[in-house]
Amino acid sequence: MVFHGCMRPVAAGIAIRTPDGISSDRCFVGLARGVFPVNFICYCCVVITKGFVIYLLEDKEELSLRLLDVRIFLISVVILFLELMLIRWIGTEIRVFAYLGNLILVVCFFGTGLGCYLASRPVMLTRLGLNLLFLVALVSNPFHLSQLNMNNFIIMLSGFEDSPIWAEMVGQNTLLGIGGLVIVAVLMYLIVFTFVPAGQILGQAFSEHPRLIRAYSINVTGSLLGICLFNGLSSLSTPPALWFALVALLLVALVATMRPPQWRVVGLAAIAPVVVWLGGPTDARMFWTPYQKLALSPLFVKEGTFQVQQGYSLLVNGTFYQNLINLSDRFLTSHRELFDRRLAERSHYNLPFRFKNRISRMLIVGAGAGNNAAAALRHGVEQIDCVDIDPQILALGLKYHPEHPYDSPRVRMIINDARAFFKQANGPYDAIWFGLLDSHTLGSSYTNLRLDHYVYTMESMREAKRLLANDGIMIVNFEAQRSWIADRLYGQVRQVFGQEPIVYSVEYPSRYGTGGGMTILCANQPMDLSRIKDPSLRQLVRDGQLRLSGTTRATTDDWPYLYLERPKIPKLHLLISLLLIGTVGLAQRRVFGLRQGLDWHFFFLGAAFLLLEVQTISRATLLFGMTWVVNAIVISAVLVMILAANAVAARWSRLLWWIPAGGLLVTIGALAVVNLNWFQILSGPGKLITASAFLTAPIFFAGLIFVRSFAVCDDKSRALGSNLIGALVGGLLESLSFVTGIRALIVLVALLYALALYLRPRT
């Protein structure tokens, strides 16, 4: 948890693992290959705890102070690790949370901040374990009861026409919508009161600590360790049961520093990983990636007495994603009783190659488990660059795809965000293929962006066009659940290429490739039905041709919301935001006790900081790609800036207020006017460090302002309560970007900070 402008636990990203996995010589003794070294973690916890004990006993005069240091450090690790774990796990298991942006993030810091304010009350740490256990039982459904499957309630919220939820399409029903909101409210309640006891411990330690900046710096350091621990677990594709086991281990170290120790919480937390493990699937192989949950099961084709395994079926977060299918000539010929080669030619994997006879070099973005690459190999493509953001999906394709396309020396696998690859790739390509990379099952846990938002903007398509050869073609496959999504993509391709694309949808049995949806074909040269020489192909496309107007608003890097028809706040986001704000408003006097009203200086500091942070993450993903590594780097840069601000505040305690204030406004102004494309001239670590420092520079000056103001305020409880409410409002204000665009949030950030400076303490 990080105190900076708002009482907020800062989130982080996850590192990327290569398809080759972790070599055995890097594993610790006695551990399975590719499994996170649990014994090592236990060992480190013991060593750290023992070291702290020795550290405390060296100087008994500072025993209480050093014990506070240890407690702040450990509770900060627990809060950050637990926050990141719940953000990742709940957003994966219950898909509606993947569509609600940073909802879990906001709820986590709300619970922690509430606990900080209630620090004067006795800490019932057992409640952390109880609420966590109830939450785990509801989400994981260990007894596999269909009546208690939380995903069954997703359908209650899928009736909102402006919030498409993949594979869930029902008519809007008020009662069902209310029922879905009740389920969301119950889960949010459990999350909040899981973090309240942890916040109480942190608040007590801060209240008792005589050195504010020292405590603040220890808090940030513990937060960094929490981030590193979760990054390490996720980068090794470890399952959630192991994450919850580590929470129990961290609580052991924390409880050991408390008097009297509350060991019951450890016992309750130790049950959680067992419940999570019991809730796992029983009929498929499970793989956890740095992004999502994959389930792989054999795929059989059966007709009468004939049956053959054609490949594997892959689910992502419990929803169909892709079938790894064998469409090779040898396989189809060997099973004539089940497959028809003429129907196989209609597959969206095979049909595009009939539009261009010779393709030497092809780029496939959203390559997935290898179906597109296998088709390219079957049609003689000499060099194929396959880009996918998820390393584990590529690894599964490498191992399980029946045609083994990723074993070919003609195929190059690239783990990267598609948009980031466009920026660094070298053309020309004879063909660029947008595979089915629409992220209907996964969103960002920190912003309202989804993984594919920046891939389908006008700027992205222009970058892709730049990589095409003069006679190259671009193929876009997309499963559009709304007609206006198809119309938007058609209009954007037409505008980028300056001519009418070919748009069609061809039906075929699922054994030849499920989920082809709409196909858009366009080229640098004119391309229409009259130019198709093959009469059978011309007739096939004519029969499946889609009539679209292309008038739906285009998506841009500033307004990338592919799944929103027009600028407006989606009803689902609006209802959840109103629910949270209403809850805080009712609790203001009863819980926070702010009978004197809000401290508006800290309120605006909190609102501005959280809004600035989510805006920074959004812009960083545009520059570097929407990977978990990028999120980790940005959040780490935020923490480094906070530590730097603490160091400066400690060294120059009487720094004139207008110096950080001026620096804050200047750096925010720079964010508003500087084009991030300027950083493209840099490369490697230089680009990363420079851009990160530029994007997070305002946080350094805001940190100085917050520390100085907090040090001189008379009523710290009132200040923290006001700061918490402001941060909550700031997080919800991100939804305004649905209307204004992302860049306009900088203006709102500047306004909020200006109000905070105007209302600053005059002492």
C-alpha positions in Angstrom: 0.0 0.0 0.0 1.3 3.4 -0.9 0.4 6.7 0.7 0.7 9.3 -2.0 -1.9 11.8 -2.9 -4.4 9.1 -2.0 -4.5 6.2 0.4 -4.1 3.6 -2.3 -2.5 0.2 -2.8 -0.7 0.5 -6.1 -1.1 -2.2 -8.7 1.5 -3.7 -10.9 2.0 -5.8 -14.0 3.4 -9.2 -14.7 6.5 -10.3 -16.5 6.5 -12.4 -19.7 7.7 -16.0 -19.9 9.1 -17.4 -23.1 7.5 -20.4 -24.7 10.6 -22.5 -23.8 9.7 -22.2 -20.1 12.2 -22.1 -17.3 15.3 -24.3 -17.7 15.9 -26.9 -15.0 19.2 -25.5 -14.0 17.4 -22.4 -12.8 15.0 -24.3 -10.6 15.8 -24.8 -6.9 16.7 -28.2 -5.5 13.7 -30.5 -4.9 11.3 -28.5 -7.1 9.5 -29.4 -10.3 10.5 -27.8 -13.5 8.7 -24.5 -14.1 7.2 -24.3 -10.6 7.8 -21.2 -8.5 10.3 -22.1 -5.7 8.0 -22.2 -2.7 10.7 -23.6 -0.4 12.8 -20.7 -1.3 10.0 -18.2 -0.5 9.5 -19.9 2.9 13.3 -19.8 3.5 13.4 -16.1 2.6 10.5 -15.3 4.9 12.2 -17.1 7.8 15.5 -15.4 7.1 13.9 -12.0 6.8 11.9 -12.5 10.0 15.0 -13.8 11.9 17.1 -10.9 10.5 14.5 -8.4 11.7 14.4 -10.0 15.2 18.2 -9.7 15.4 18.0 -6.2 14.1 15.5 -5.3 16.9 17.5 -6.8 19.7 20.7 -5.0 18.8 19.4 -1.8 20.2 16.7 -2.2 22.8 16.3 1.6 23.1 14.7 1.6 19.6 12.9 -1.6 20.0 9.4 -0.2 19.6 10.4 2.0 16.6 12.0 -0.9 14.8 9.1 -3.1 15.5 6.9 -0.5 13.9 9.3 -0.5 10.9 8.9 -4.3 10.5 5.2 -4.2 10.9 4.7 -1.5 8.3 7.0 -3.4 5.9 5.2 -6.7 6.3 1.7 -5.3 6.1 2.6 -3.4 3.0 3.8 -6.5 1.3 0.6 -8.4 2.3 -1.7 -5.6 1.1 0.0 -5.2 -2.3 0.3 -8.9 -2.9 -3.2 -9.6 -1.9 -4.6 -6.7 -4.0 -2.8 -7.9 -7.1 -3.8 -11.5 -6.5 -7.5 -10.6 -6.2 -7.4 -8.3 -9.2 -6.0 -11.0 -11.3 -7.9 -14.0 -9.9 -11.4 -12.5 -9.7 -11.1 -10.8 -13.0 -10.3 -14.2 -14.5 -12.8 -16.3 -12.7 -15.8 -13.9 -13.0 -15.7 -12.3 -16.4 -17.9 -9.3 -15.6 -15.0 -7.8 -13.6 -12.8 -7.9 -16.7 -15.3 -5.5 -18.3 -15.5 -3.1 -15.3 -12.0 -1.6 -15.6 -10.4 -0.9 -12.3 -13.4 -1.7 -10.1 -11.5 -4.3 -8.0 -8.6 -2.0 -7.7 -10.8 0.9 -6.4 -12.6 -1.5 -3.9 -9.3 -2.8 -2.6 -7.9 0.6 -1.8 -11.2 1.7 -0.4 -11.2 -1.2 2.1 -7.5 -0.4 3.1 -8.2 3.3 3.5 -11.3 2.6 5.6 -9.2 0.4 7.8 -6.6 3.2 8.2 -9.3 5.5 9.4 -10.6 2.9 11.9 -7.1 2.3 13.2 -8.2 3.5 16.7 -10.5 0.5 17.1 -9.2 -3.0 18.1 -7.9 -5.0 15.1 -9.8 -8.2 14.5 -7.4 -9.8 12.0 -9.4 -13.0 12.0 -12.0 -11.1 10.0 -9.5 -10.8 7.2 -9.2 -14.6 7.0 -13.0 -15.1 7.3 -13.9 -12.7 4.6 -11.1 -14.0 2.3 -12.4 -17.6 2.9 -16.0 -16.6 2.1 -14.8 -14.8 -1.0 -12.8 -17.7 -2.2 -15.6 -20.2 -1.6 -18.1 -18.0 -3.6 -15.7 -17.4 -6.5 -14.1 -20.9 -6.8 -17.2 -23.0 -6.1 -15.2 -25.9 -4.7 -18.2 -28.4 -4.8 -18.9 -27.5 -8.4 -22.6 -26.7 -7.7 -24.2 -25.1 -10.8 -26.5 -23.1 -8.6 -23.5 -21.4 -7.0 -21.5 -20.8 -10.1 -20.9 -17.0 -10.1 -20.4 -17.0 -13.9 -24.1 -18.0 -14.3 -24.9 -14.6 -13.0 -22.9 -12.9 -15.8 -26.0 -13.3 -18.0 -27.8 -10.9 -15.6 -25.6 -8.0 -16.7 -25.2 -8.9 -20.4 -28.4 -7.2 -21.4 -26.8 -3.8 -21.5 -26.4 -3.1 -25.2 -23.4 -0.8 -24.6 -21.4 -3.4 -22.6 -21.0 -6.5 -24.9 -20.1 -9.5 -22.9 -18.8 -12.3 -25.1 -21.0 -15.3 -25.6 -23.8 -13.8 -23.4 -26.5 -12.2 -25.4 -29.9 -11.7 -23.7 -32.6 -9.1 -23.8 -32.4 -6.3 -21.2 -34.4 -7.1 -18.1 -34.5 -4.8 -15.1 -35.0 -7.5 -12.5 -32.1 -9.5 -13.9 -29.9 -6.4 -14.0 -30.7 -5.7 -10.3 -29.9 -9.3 -9.4 -26.6 -9.0 -11.1 -25.8 -5.8 -9.3 -26.6 -7.4 -6.0 -24.1 -10.2 -6.7 -21.5 -7.6 -7.6 -22.3 -5.7 -4.4 -21.9 -8.9 -2.2 -18.5 -9.6 -3.8 -17.3 -6.0 -3.3 -18.4 -6.1 0.3 -16.3 -9.1 1.0 -13.3 -7.5 -0.8 -13.6 -4.3 1.2 -13.8 -6.0 4.6 -11.0 -8.3 3.7 -8.7 -5.3 3.5 -10.1 -3.3 6.5 -8.1 -5.2 9.2 -4.9 -4.9 7.2 -5.6 -1.2 6.8 -6.1 -0.9 10.6 -2.7 -2.4 11.2 -1.1 -0.1 8.8 -3.0 2.9 10.2 -2.0 2.1 13.7 1.6 1.7 12.8 1.6 5.1 11.0 -0.1 6.8 13.9 2.4 5.5 16.4 5.5 6.1 14.2 7.3 9.3 15.1 9.1 9.7 11.8 6.6 10.1 9.0 8.9 10.1 6.0 10.8 7.0 7.3 7.5 5.1 7.7 6.3 6.3 4.3 9.5 5.0 2.6 9.3 1.6 4.4 5.7 1.4 3.2 6.8 2.0 -0.4 9.6 -0.5 -0.1 7.2 -3.2 1.2 4.9 -2.4 -1.7 7.7 -2.9 -4.2 8.5 -6.3 -2.7 4.8 -7.3 -2.9 4.8 -6.4 -6.6 8.0 -8.4 -7.2 6.6 -11.5 -5.5 3.4 -11.5 -7.5 5.3 -10.7 -10.7 7.5 -13.7 -10.1 4.7 -16.1 -9.5 2.7 -14.9 -12.5 5.7 -14.9 -14.9 6.2 -18.6 -14.1 2.5 -19.3 -14.9 1.9 -20.6 -11.4 -1.7 -21.5 -10.3 -3.8 -19.4 -7.9 -3.6 -22.0 -5.2 0.1 -21.2 -4.8 -0.7 -17.5 -4.6 -3.0 -18.0 -1.7 -0.5 -20.3 0.0 2.0 -17.4 -0.1 -0.5 -15.1 1.5 -0.7 -17.5 4.4 3.1 -17.6 4.7 3.2 -13.8 4.7 0.6 -13.6 7.4 2.8 -15.9 9.5 5.5 -13.4 9.5 3.1 -10.5 10.1 1.3 -12.1 13.1 4.7 -12.9 14.7 5.2 -9.1 15.1 1.9 -8.5 16.8 1.1 -8.6 20.5 -0.9 -10.6 21.2 -0.5 -12.7 18.0 -3.7 -13.6 16.2 -2.8 -17.0 14.8 -6.4 -17.9 13.7 -6.1 -15.8 10.6 -3.2 -18.0 9.5 -5.3 -21.1 9.8 -8.2 -19.5 7.9 -5.8 -18.3 5.2 -4.2 -21.7 4.9 -7.6 -23.2 4.0 -8.1 -20.8 1.1 -5.6 -22.5 -1.3 -7.2 -25.9 -0.7 -10.6 -24.4 -1.6 -9.2 -22.8 -4.7 -7.6 -26.1 -5.8 -10.9 -28.0 -5.2 -12.6 -25.4 -7.5 -10.4 -26.2 -10.4 -11.7 -28.1 -13.5 -12.0 -31.8 -13.5 -12.3 -32.5 -17.2 -9.5 -30.4 -18.8 -5.8 -29.6 -18.4 -5.4 -26.2 -16.8 -2.7 -23.6 -17.6 -2.3 -20.2 -16.0 -0.6 -17.6 -18.1 0.6 -14.1 -17.2 -2.8 -12.9 -18.5 -5.5 -15.5 -18.3 -6.6 -19.1 -17.5 -6.4 -21.7 -20.2 -8.2 -25.0 -20.3 -7.2 -27.6 -22.9 -9.2 -30.7 -23.8 -9.2 -33.2 -26.7 -11.4 -32.4 -29.7 -13.1 -35.3 -31.4 -15.1 -35.3 -34.7 -17.8 -38.0 -34.7 -20.3 -39.0 -37.4 -22.1 -42.3 -37.1 -19.6 -45.0 -36.3 -16.6 -42.9 -37.3 -14.7 -40.9 -34.8 -11.2 -39.3 -34.8 -9.4 -36.8 -32.7 -8.9 -33.7 -34.9 -7.0 -31.7 -32.3 -7.8 -29.8 -29.0 -10.3 -27.3 -27.8 -9.0 -24.3 -25.9 -11.0 -22.3 -23.4 -9.9 -18.9 -22.0 -11.3 -17.9 -18.7 -14.0 -20.4 -19.1 -15.1 -19.2 -22.5 -14.4 -20.7 -25.9 -11.3 -19.3 -27.5 -10.0 -21.6 -30.3 -9.9 -25.1 -31.6 -6.4 -26.4 -32.5 -7.5 -28.3 -35.6 -5.8 -30.4 -38.2 -6.7 -29.3 -41.8 -3.7 -30.8 -43.5 -4.3 -32.5 -46.9 -3.0 -35.8 -45.4 -5.4 -35.7 -42.5 -8.5 -34.8 -44.6 -7.7 -37.4 -47.2 -7.2 -40.1 -44.5 -10.7 -39.4 -43.1 -12.9 -38.9 -46.2 -15.9 -40.2 -44.3 -15.7 -37.2 -41.9 -14.2 -34.4 -43.9 -14.9 -32.7 -47.3 -12.0 -30.9 -48.9 -14.4 -28.5 -50.7 -15.9 -27.4 -47.4 -12.4 -27.1 -45.9 -11.5 -24.6 -48.7 -14.3 -22.3 -47.4 -12.7 -22.1 -44.0 -11.5 -18.6 -43.0 -8.1 -20.1 -42.5 -7.9 -21.2 -46.2 -10.1 -18.9 -48.2 -7.9 -15.7 -48.0 -5.0 -17.4 -49.8 -7.2 -17.8 -52.9 -7.2 -14.0 -53.3 -3.4 -13.8 -53.7 -1.5 -16.7 -55.4 2.0 -16.0 -54.1 2.8 -14.8 -50.6 6.5 -14.8 -49.7 6.4 -13.0 -46.3 3.4 -12.8 -44.0 2.8 -11.2 -40.6 0.1 -12.7 -38.4 -1.0 -10.7 -35.3 -3.1 -12.6 -32.8 -1.5 -15.8 -34.0 -2.9 -17.8 -31.1 -2.1 -21.6 -31.0 -1.1 -21.8 -34.6 -4.1 -22.3 -36.9 -3.3 -19.3 -39.1 0.4 -20.3 -39.2 -0.5 -23.8 -40.3 -2.7 -22.5 -43.1 0.1 -20.2 -44.3 2.5 -23.2 -44.3 0.0 -25.3 -46.3 -0.2 -22.5 -48.9 3.6 -22.2 -49.3 4.4 -19.0 -47.5 8.2 -18.8 -47.1 8.5 -16.6 -44.0 5.8 -16.2 -41.3 6.1 -13.8 -38.3 3.6 -14.9 -35.6 2.9 -12.3 -32.9 0.9 -13.1 -29.8 0.8 -11.3 -26.4 0.4 -14.5 -24.4 3.5 -16.7 -24.2 1.6 -19.7 -22.8 -0.8 -19.8 -25.8 2.2 -19.9 -28.1 3.7 -22.6 -26.0 0.5 -24.7 -26.2 0.5 -24.4 -29.9 4.1 -25.4 -30.1 3.4 -28.6 -28.1 -0.2 -29.6 -29.0 -1.2 -28.3 -32.4 -1.7 -31.4 -34.6 0.1 -29.8 -37.6 3.0 -28.5 -35.5 3.4 -25.2 -37.4 5.6 -23.6 -34.8 8.2 -26.3 -35.3 8.8 -25.1 -38.9 12.0 -23.1 -39.5 9.8 -20.8 -41.7 7.9 -19.6 -38.7 9.1 -17.1 -36.2 7.2 -16.7 -32.8 7.2 -13.3 -31.3 5.8 -12.5 -27.8 4.6 -9.0 -28.0 1.5 -6.7 -28.1 0.4 -6.4 -31.8 0.4 -2.6 -31.7 3.9 -2.5 -30.2 5.1 -4.8 -32.9 3.7 -2.6 -35.6 5.9 0.2 -34.3 9.1 -1.7 -34.4 8.6 -4.1 -37.3 10.4 -3.9 -40.6 8.4 -4.4 -43.8 7.5 -5.0 -46.4 5.1 -7.9 -45.9 3.1 -9.5 -48.8 0.2 -10.1 -46.4 -0.7 -8.9 -42.9 -3.3 -11.0 -41.1 -5.3 -9.8 -38.1 -6.3 -13.1 -36.5 -9.1 -13.3 -34.0 -7.3 -11.2 -31.3 -10.5 -9.6 -30.1 -10.3 -9.7 -26.3 -13.8 -10.6 -25.4 -12.7 -12.4 -22.3 -10.0 -10.1 -20.9 -9.7 -6.4 -20.1 -7.2 -4.3 -18.2 -7.4 -4.5 -14.4 -6.1 -0.9 -14.0 -7.9 1.1 -16.7 -11.0 0.9 -18.9 -8.9 -0.4 -21.8 -9.0 -3.9 -23.2 -6.0 -5.7 -24.7 -7.2 -5.2 -28.3 -8.3 -1.5 -28.0 -5.2 0.0 -29.5 -4.9 -2.7 -32.2 -8.1 -1.6 -34.0 -7.6 2.2 -34.0 -7.1 4.3 -37.2 -3.5 4.9 -36.2 -2.9 1.2 -35.8 -4.3 0.3 -39.2 -2.1 3.0 -40.8 0.9 1.5 -39.2 0.0 -1.9 -40.5 -0.6 -0.4 -44.0 2.9 1.1 -43.8 4.3 -2.4 -43.5 2.6 -3.7 -46.6 4.3 -4.3 -49.9 2.9 -2.4 -52.9 1.0 -5.4 -54.0 0.3 -6.7 -50.5 -3.1 -7.5 -48.9 -4.5 -7.1 -45.4 -6.8 -9.6 -43.9 -9.0 -8.8 -40.9 -11.0 -11.6 -39.2 -13.3 -10.4 -36.4 -16.3 -12.0 -34.6 -18.5 -8.9 -34.3 -21.4 -9.4 -31.8 -22.9 -6.0 -32.8 -23.5 -4.9 -36.3 -22.1 -1.5 -35.6 -18.7 -3.1 -34.6 -18.5 -4.7 -38.1 -19.6 -1.4 -39.7 -16.9 0.5 -37.7 -14.1 -1.8 -38.8 -15.3 -1.7 -42.4 -15.3 2.1 -42.4 -11.9 2.4 -40.9 -10.3 0.0 -43.4 -12.0 1.9 -46.2 -10.7 5.2 -44.9 -7.1 4.0 -44.3 -6.8 2.4 -47.8 -8.9 5.0 -49.6 -11.0 2.4 -51.4 -13.7 -0.1 -50.9 -12.6 -3.3 -49.1 -14.2 -6.7 -49.7 -16.3 -7.8 -46.7 -17.9 -11.2 -46.4 -19.0 -13.9 -44.1 -19.0 -17.5 -45.2 -20.6 -20.3 -43.3 -19.1 -23.8 -42.9 -19.2 -26.7 -40.4 -17.2 -26.0 -37.1 -14.8 -28.8 -37.8 -13.2 -26.6 -40.4 -12.6 -23.7 -38.1 -14.9 -22.1 -35.5 -15.3 -18.4 -35.1 -14.3 -17.0 -38.5 -17.0 -14.3 -38.2 -16.5 -11.4 -40.6 -13.5 -11.2 -43.0 -12.3 -7.8 -44.4 -9.9 -7.9 -47.4 -8.1 -4.8 -48.7 -4.9 -4.1 -50.6 -2.8 -1.2 -51.7 -4.1 -1.9 -55.2 -7.8 -1.7 -56.1 -9.7 -4.9 -55.0 -13.3 -5.7 -55.7 -15.4 -8.6 -56.9 -15.0 -7.8 -60.6 -11.2 -8.3 -60.2 -11.6 -11.9 -58.8 -10.6 -14.2 -61.7 -11.8 -17.4 -60.0 -15.6 -17.6 -60.8 -16.3 -20.0 -57.9 -14.5 -17.7 -55.5 -16.3 -14.7 -56.9 -19.7 -16.3 -56.4 -18.8 -17.5 -52.9 -17.9 -14.0 -51.8 -20.9 -12.4 -53.5 -23.2 -14.8 -51.7 -21.6 -14.0 -48.3 -21.0 -10.3 -49.0 -22.0 -7.9 -46.1 -23.7 -4.6 -46.9 -22.2 -2.0 -44.5 -22.3 1.8 -44.6 -19.1 2.5 -42.7 -20.6 5.5 -40.9 -20.1 4.3 -37.3 -17.6 6.5 -35.4 -14.0 5.4 -35.9 -11.8 4.5 -33.0 -8.5 6.4 -32.5 -5.7 6.3 -30.0 -7.4 9.0 -28.0 -10.8 7.3 -28.1 -10.0 3.6 -28.6 -13.3 2.1 -27.3 -14.0 -0.5 -29.9 -17.0 -2.0 -28.1 -18.8 1.3 -27.5 -20.9 2.6 -30.4 -20.7 6.3 -29.6 -19.2 8.5 -26.8 -21.1 7.8 -23.6 -20.6 6.2 -20.2 -21.8 2.6 -20.4 -24.8 1.9 -18.2 -23.0 -0.8 -16.4 -20.1 1.5 -15.5 -22.5 4.2 -14.5 -24.6 2.1 -12.2 -21.5 0.6 -10.4 -20.0 4.1 -10.0 -23.2 5.5 -8.6 -23.4 2.5 -6.2 -19.9 3.1 -4.9 -20.3 6.9 -4.5 -23.7 6.4 -2.8 -22.1 3.9 -0.4 -19.3 6.3 0.5 -21.7 9.2 0.9 -23.9 7.3 3.3 -20.8 6.1 5.2 -19.2 9.6 5.4 -20.7 10.5 8.8 -21.5 7.1 10.2 -18.1 5.5 9.5 -15.6 8.2 8.7 -17.1 10.6 11.2 -16.2 13.6 9.1 -18.6 15.9 11.0 -16.6 18.9 10.2 -16.9 18.2 6.5 -14.2 17.2 4.0 -10.7 18.5 3.9 -10.9 19.6 0.3 -7.1 19.9 -0.1 -6.6 16.2 0.5 -9.8 15.3 -1.3 -8.5 16.9 -4.5 -5.0 15.5 -4.0 -6.4 12.0 -3.9 -8.7 12.5 -6.9 -6.0 14.0 -9.0 -3.4 11.3 -8.1 -5.5 8.3 -9.0 -6.8 9.9 -12.2 -3.2 10.7 -13.2 -2.0 7.2 -12.5 -4.6 5.5 -14.6 -4.1 8.0 -17.4 -0.3 7.4 -17.2 -0.9 3.6 -17.6 -3.1 4.2 -20.6 -0.6 6.3 -22.4 2.3 4.0 -21.5 0.5 1.0 -23.0 0.1 3.0 -26.2 3.9 3.7 -26.3 5.2 0.3 -25.2 2.2 -2.1 -25.7 -0.5 -3.4 -23.4 1.6 -6.1 -21.7 1.9 -6.9 -18.0 5.6 -6.0 -18.2 4.7 -2.5 -19.2 2.2 -2.2 -16.3 5.0 -3.4 -13.9 7.5 -0.9 -15.3 5.0 2.1 -15.0 3.9 1.3 -11.5 7.5 0.7 -10.4 8.4 4.1 -11.9 5.6 5.6 -9.8 7.0 4.0 -6.6 10.5 5.2 -7.5 9.2 8.8 -7.9 7.5 8.5 -4.5 10.7 7.4 -2.8 12.6 10.2 -4.5 10.0 12.7 -3.2 10.4 11.3 0.3 14.2 11.6 0.1 14.0 15.3 -1.1 11.4 16.1 1.6 13.6 14.6 4.3 16.7 16.5 3.0 15.0 19.9 2.4 12.2 20.1 4.9 11.7 23.8 4.5 11.5 23.8 0.7 9.3 26.7 -0.5 5.8 25.4 -1.5 5.8 27.1 -4.9 8.8 25.0 -6.1 6.9 21.6 -6.0 3.7 23.4 -7.1 5.4 24.9 -10.1 7.1 21.7 -11.0 3.8 19.8 -10.8 2.0 22.2 -13.1 4.9 22.4 -15.6 5.2 18.6 -15.8 1.4 18.1 -16.2 1.5 20.8 -19.0 4.3 18.8 -20.7 2.1 15.7 -20.6 -0.6 17.6 -22.3 1.4 19.0 -25.2 4.3 16.5 -25.8 3.6 13.9 -28.5 4.7 10.5 -27.2 5.8 9.5 -30.7 8.8 11.6 -30.1 10.1 8.8 -27.8 10.1 6.4 -30.8 13.5 7.7 -31.9 14.9 6.1 -28.8 15.3 2.3 -28.3 16.0 -0.2 -25.6 16.5 0.8 -22.0 17.0 4.4 -22.9 13.5 4.7 -24.4 12.0 2.8 -21.4 13.7 4.9 -18.7 13.2 8.3 -20.5 9.6 7.8 -21.3 8.8 6.3 -17.8 10.5 9.3 -16.1 8.6 11.7 -18.3 5.2 10.1 -17.7 5.6 9.9 -13.9 7.4 13.2 -13.3 4.3 14.9 -11.9 4.0 12.2 -9.2 7.4 13.3 -7.8 6.2 16.9 -7.2 2.7 15.7 -6.0 4.5 13.5 -3.5 6.4 16.5 -2.1 3.1 18.4 -1.7 1.3 15.6 0.0 4.1 14.9 2.5 4.4 18.5 3.5 0.7 19.0 3.8 0.2 15.9 5.8 2.9 16.8 8.2 1.3 20.1 9.2 -2.4 19.2 9.2 -4.0 19.2 12.6 -6.6 16.5 12.1 -4.9 13.6 10.3 -7.9 11.3 10.5 -10.0 13.9 8.7 -7.3 14.4 6.2 -6.9 10.7 5.4 -10.7 10.2 5.2 -11.0 13.1 2.8 -8.1 11.8 0.8 -9.7 8.4 0.6 -13.0 9.7 -0.7 -11.2 11.9 -3.3 -9.2 8.9 -4.5 -12.3 6.9 -5.0 -13.9 9.7 -7.0 -10.7 10.1 -9.0 -10.7 6.4 -9.9 -14.3 6.6 -11.1 -13.7 9.8 -13.0 -11.7 7.7 -15.5 -15.0 6.7 -17.1 -15.3 10.3 -18.4 -12.8 9.2 -21.1 -15.6 7.2 -22.7 -17.0 10.7 -23.6 -14.0 13.0 -23.8 -11.2 10.7 -24.8 -8.1 9.8 -22.8 -6.0 12.9 -23.5 -8.6 15.2 -22.1 -8.1 13.6 -18.6 -4.9 15.6 -18.4 -6.9 18.8 -18.3 -9.0 17.4 -15.5 -6.0 16.3 -13.6 -4.5 19.8 -13.8 -7.8 21.3 -12.6 -7.9 19.0 -9.6 -4.3 19.7 -8.6 -4.9 23.4 -9.1 -7.8 23.2 -6.7 -5.7 21.2 -4.2 -3.0 23.9 -4.3 -5.4 26.7 -3.9 -6.9 25.0 -0.8 -3.5 24.0 0.7 -2.7 24.5 4.4 -1.3 28.0 4.9 1.0 27.0 7.8 
